Amino acid sequence: MAKKIIILFVTSLLLAGNVSVAQEVQFQGNAKQTVGVGETFSLTYSVNAQGTNFRGPAMGNFSLLSGPNMSTASSIQSVNGRTSMTVSYSFTYYLVASKEGTFEIAPAVITVDKKDYKSNVVVVKVVKGSGGSQGSPGYQNGNSQGKNQQSIQSGPNDVFLKAFASKADPMQGEGIVVTYKIFTKLPIAQIAPKKISSFAGFWSQNLIKENEKLSQTTQMIDGEKYVVADIRKIALYPLKSGKLVIEPFELDCQAQVVRQTRSRTGDPFFDDFFNDSFFNNSYATVEKSLKSNPLVINVKPLPDQDKPADFSGAVGKFDFKTEIDKTKLKTNDAFTLKCIVSGEGNIQLIDKMNIGFPPDFETYDPKVTSNINTTAAGITGSQTFEYLVIPRKPGKFQIKPITFSYFDLAKRKYVTIASQAYTIDVEKGSGDNNSVTYSGANKEDIKYIGSDIRHIKNQTFTLQEQGAFFFGSFSFFILLILPVLLFIGIILYWKKQAARRTDTVLMKNLKATKIARKRLKKAFDFMKKNQQDEFYVEISQALWGYLSDKFGIPLSELSIDSVKEALEKKQLKEELTGQFVETLKNTEFARFAPGEKSLMVEKIYNEALDIITKIERELR
């Protein structure tokens, strides 16, 4: 220790003398010219003056382990009583070569005395090699007999993954946010999901957007400083009550650990002095497999007391309004009625409105438009249901007030919002001669057909004897009875259709394929527009909605197990059941996995379209 103090004292005396500093600024980048695939190497930018605002280049062709790591170095020379000092600043990146080729790394920029300086372009050739950080200079396997001894410094708690739930006991339909955080004391890279958590019994929505920069903080744990980053953040809405388990999330990553080198020169002073310097430390890349903790969510049921008859599961805080484009029109003309639900909560699970249209109105399935905003706090937005309605008879008609009910979490009670009633005044249109009903002959139907008496035809007729008369024949009675049978058939068919319309499960079953194809078409449009978040939402709703409607399974009971059971009851081939389950898993994995998803979009779309088509063909 005394020797170190003497050296520092002598250095300070030299610095106090006549010191000259080099004036010309030199900014240089250096790296190993040839590296192997998978090899870890360093890229260093050095400047011989004190600089600020260092801006490093993009490392698009290499994986970044850490950097820039700043260090300083100085050298002192004394000649003929004149002392000169050289100071240099270094900015070091640790990179991994991932593919073969010759790559140029763009210049870095630094500011010295309010002037910007650019470094040179660094060229690195990557060749096929054994890979791994074992190709790094100075690395030795086993117990080395050389002058330097190395050891990798890493512990089991240097990097770990943990899951957090914003609330452990929500009510059914109440949104919670599950966050997966990674805690690390080491530089990490190449984070790759290994197993995505399943969310059986929940409706899920990813809250971290594609390629969004991860927010990082620092946290002290047991006296150790960790860098903390949110890897995934998912909004979950429970579809049923009870104990629901969220399985662990697993991922792989690469961690950069210190490989400490200790010099052995035989001199205790020099060994102790130089082994304290970070220049004797190098780095190694270690594969880490991380697994989060499981979460248990105890979902409380919604109260049955005062539950409205039209309540369909909406939970949160919502507003409701209706709009109509016209109330006066003619028969066979159309008008549009819009129902708009907006607010915060499980808004994407609202899929229908309770509207009582007059029987003389022809209606179609509503066009549903979603405007959803996902943030770290949850999901807000609006759902618009647009109904196209065509009156077929003239008269004045009433559309009763439309009600929308939801459970208000803040008030802990059910709330019902009613719209105004609408009076529709329908006049007789000009095309009523082809309408369903008639109230009399139109004036245009009566025409003046002649200006004189039409004479009886007086030419000679050729008479032929007929062997039988049509009246009383078999054909006569068939044609006489046929209208009666046809009328009875129409009545029976109409009653059957009316009964089918009241059977909600049957109607959903019949419309399941049509609705699924509509969603797939919408997903295809999102795919062409490269709107990946919207694409995965539509694909997921197409698959799960198809199962719910086709097999009469409530959304709250949908899970991988219930899917398998429903498909097996229909005696589908085991191959089809496995393919459908695999498609569901692939969709959820691609939807929530971080990183580039564009390559998976078309594959997921084709899988979803293929399996729905195959199941429809098999069920016929």
C-alpha positions, 0 to 999 in steps of 0.5 A: 500500500505504501508503494502505491502511495509513493507512485501516486506522489511521484506522478503528481510531482511530474504533472505539476512540472512543465507539461505539454499536451498534444493539440491535434485531435485523432479519433480512431476506430479499431476492431479485429479484422476477421472473426468467426460466426458466434465469436465475441469481439471488441470494437474500440473508438479512441480519441486523444483529447477529452470529448463529450457527446459520443454517438456510436454507430448502429450495429445492425449486422452484429449482436450487441452484448454491452457498450459503449464502456468508457475508459481513460488512459494516460502516459507521461514522458520526461526528456531533458527536463521537459515533461509531456503527457498524452491522455486518451479516452476509449469507448468499447463495444462488445459484439457477437458476429451472427452471420457470414459476410464482410460488413462496414461499421459506420463512423462514430462521432464525438465532440471536442471543444465544440467541434464534431469529429468523425472516426474511420469506417471499420470493416469486419469480415465474418467467416465460418468458424467454431463460434462462441466466445471461446475464440476470444483472445486469451481464453483458456479451458481448464486449469491453465499453467501459464502466467495468467489465471482466469475465472468466470464471475457469475452467480445464479441470481445475476439474472432472473425473471419474475411475474407480477399481477396488478391485482390478485383478486379481481372480479369477473370481467375486471381487467388486471395487468400482468408484467414480466420483469427481468432483473440483471446485474450483467449485460444481456442480449438476444432475448428469445421466448422459449415458452409463452404463458397460457391464459386459460379463462382470460381474454388477453391483450398485449400492452407492449407494442411491436419493437417498442423500446423497453423501459429500464430502471435500477433497483436495489435488492439485498444490497445489490444493484439490478437493472430492471426491464419490463419484457412483457405486459399483458392486460387480462380480463377473467371470463369466469370466476374461481381460482385461475393459474397463469403458468410460468413464462420461459426465455433464453438469453445471452449474458456477458460475464466477467472473465477475471485474469490475475497476473503472476509476475513473482513480485507481490507489489506488481501482482497486487497493483495490476490485478486491481485494474479492470484492464485485466478483466475480459468477458465471456458470453454465457447462455441463460435459461430463465423461468418466471414464477406462476401466478394464482388469480382468485376471481370473484363472481359478479353479484346476482342481485339486481343483475339486469336481464340484458347484461352480457358481461361488460365490466368497467366504466362505459358511456353509451349513445345511439345515432340514426341518419334519418327517421322519414323515408319510403318503403324499400329505402334503408336507414342506418342505426348506430350504437356506440359504446365507449370507455375503459374495461373489457370493451372488446368482449361486447359483441351484441346489442339488444334491439327490438326492431318492428317485424316489418323491418328487414335487418342485417348483421351489424358492422362492428368497428373497433377503435381500441387504445392499448397503454401500459395502464390498460385498454380504452376505446370504443365499439360501434355497431352499425345496423342497416335497416330496410322498412318493407311496409308504409306506416309509423313505427316505433323503435323502443329505447335501446338499453346497455347494461354493465357492472361499474367497478367503482360503484360496485353495482350494475348500471343501465343506460337507455337511449331515446326512442325513435319514431320512423315515418315510412311512406309508400314508395314508387316501386310498391307494385313489386312489394310484399303487400298490396293496398290496391291497384296503382293508376299506372296499372290501368291503361286505355287499350283501344279506341273502338269495339274489338270485333269477333274473329270471323275466319273459318275455324278448323275443329278437331275432336278431343278424346278427353276434357281437362276439367275433372282430369288427374292433372286438373286435381293436381293443379287444384291441390298444389297451391294448397300444399304449397301454401301449407309448406310455406307456413310450416317453413316460416314457423320452422325458421321462426323457431330457429331464430329463437334458438340462439345456440343454433343460429350461432352454429349456423353463422359460425363459419360466416363470422369466422370468414369475415374476421379472417378477411379483416385479418387479411386486410390488416396483414396487407397494411402491416398492422400486426397487432390488429391482425393477431387480435382478429385471428385470435377472435376468429379461432376462439369465436368459431369454437364458441359459436360452432360448438355452443361453448361460452367464452368464459369456459373456453380453454385448450382442454375444452377445445379438445373435448368439444372436437373429440365429441364431434368425432373429428380426426385426431389429426385435425384436433391436434392441428387446431390446438397447435394453430391456437398455440402458434397464434398466441405465441406469435401474438405476444412474442417480442421481436420481429413478427412479420415473417409469422403473419402470413404463416399464421393466417394460412394455418387459421384459414386451413384448419377452419376449412378442414373442420367445416368439410369434416362436419358436413 
